[in-house]
């Protein structure tokens, strides 16, 4: 879902990591350049992923974070 630039549906979440992924999906629903600028400046969306090591899923998380950052950059 996230890689399709859509929010993750609540019913499809199964783990705590799914909840964090849902959080990242909201960036694909932003509409204002200022919102994208604030997200880029504050980078608060990275904090949960920097504090927790998701051993098995880290490569996928890094790929999704990169996708979100590219999307933000594209819309500034």
Secondary structure, DSSP 8 states (H G I E B T S, - for coil): -GGGT----GGG--SHHHHHHHHHHGGGG---HHHHHHHHHH-GGGHHHHHS--TTTHHHHHHHHHHHHHHHHHT-
